[in-house]
C-alpha cells in the first residue's frame, strides 16, 4: 500500500490541505509539526486497513492533521463483499507554545467504533478490555505516551416496525486522547541547517518530535484488533481479538 496522504490545518479560516511531502511543508507550519506529519505520511498499514485524508478540526489547536481509516474483511472470507469491520479517525494536534493539560506540544485524539458479535457484547468486562487494547497496542509498539484519557461506550440497538426483521446489534465506541512523548531536544550540529525546500522524512527531522509513525501503526493495530482480524506475526500470537462478524450487517 502506498504511503498515506492527508490534509492539515494551520488554524486559519481557510482550509489548508495538501498531500504527501507537500502537506508537511505548508507555509507557516513549524518544522516540528511538518516532521510529525511526515512521520504519519510514511506509514504503510496492513492491506485490510484503508487510510484516507479527512479535513482536520481547526479550533482544537493552532495546527492539526487528520486521517480516517476503515478495516475491511478479506473478500474470500465475506462472500465477495468488502465488509467494513471497524472504522476510526485519528487527529494530530500541535501547539508550539505547549498545553498544560497535554504535558507537551502534541496530542493525539481518536474515535474508533465497530459492531460486535452478541456473545462479546454481553461481556461485562468489555469496556475495560477495549481500553486495555489501546494502551496495549501503544506499549507493544514501544512508544511512550502521557496523560491518556477517554471513554468506552457500548450501545445496543433493537429494531421495530418496518425494520423489525433485523437482529439486535451492539456497537462499541472508543474515544481517547494521549500525548505522544517527545524525545529530549538537542541543539543542531554546528553549521547544520535545513533548506526551506528540503522535505522532512521520518528519522531525519528535528529533535523533540514524537515518533508519530509508530503511534499511527499502534492505532492501526487497535483497529484490526477491535475488528476481529487475526494478529500478524508470531510475536502477537497471544493477543485476543474480537471475533469477526459472520456476515455483512444491515444498516
Buried (B, 14 or more C-beta within 10 A) or exposed (E): EEBBBBBBBBBEEEEBBBBBBEBBBBEEBBBBBBBBBBBBBBBBBBEBBBBEBBBBEBEBBBBBBBBBBBBBBEEEEBEEEEBBBBBBBBBBBBBBEEBEEBEBBBBBBBBBBBBBBEEBBEEEEBBEBBBEBBBBBBEBBEBBBEEBEBEBEBEEEEEEEEEEEBEEBBBBBBBBBBBBBBEEEEEEEEEEEBEEEEBBBBEEBBEBBBBBBBBBBBBBBBBBBBBBBEBEEEEBEEBEBBEBBEEEBEE
